[in-house]
């Protein structure tokens, strides 16, 4: 019985040094799929990004704020969004200034526009960020880098334990890119159409 149970378990993914995830079931490879987010380079960039966001007061204990508004899933019932430009060191060297959108995501049974306005730390579920990296990062998806942080700047993970930073949802699944590519204005942004190329 125990042996049958072990044989029925599937290893979710094994990531090779080349960055490919191999889906395995009952010990045999079933399919290979490139990992588009959550690797060490994505995490390192996300950490630099959080530091720059904090330095410009877009996140952290001294962060600027804006008027809360009603949101939708998967982000949350109430949202606060900040938008601007941010300069950050790129992996390839040099500095790049790109558009940045920081969204505070609030969830909970008692969350409301007034409760978030009165106490922005209460019911904060995540801070999601879109940052437009240098041209060529992900041209197919307008070079957006996506990250999902906890309020302390640590990256949240998906149900498989992969850190949420990079080209999240580039694979056809219910995630950042898969949803945002349908935003009006051809800029992957639902809030406005200011960032179309």
Secondary structure by P-SEA (a helix, b strand, c coil): caaaaaaacccccccccccbbbbbccccccbbbbbccccaaaaaaaaaaaaaaaaaccccccccccbbbbbcccccccbbbbbbbbbbbcccbbbbbbbbbbbbbbbcccccaaaaaacccccccbbbbbbbccccccccccbbbbbbbcccccccccccccccccccccccccccccccccccccccccccccccc
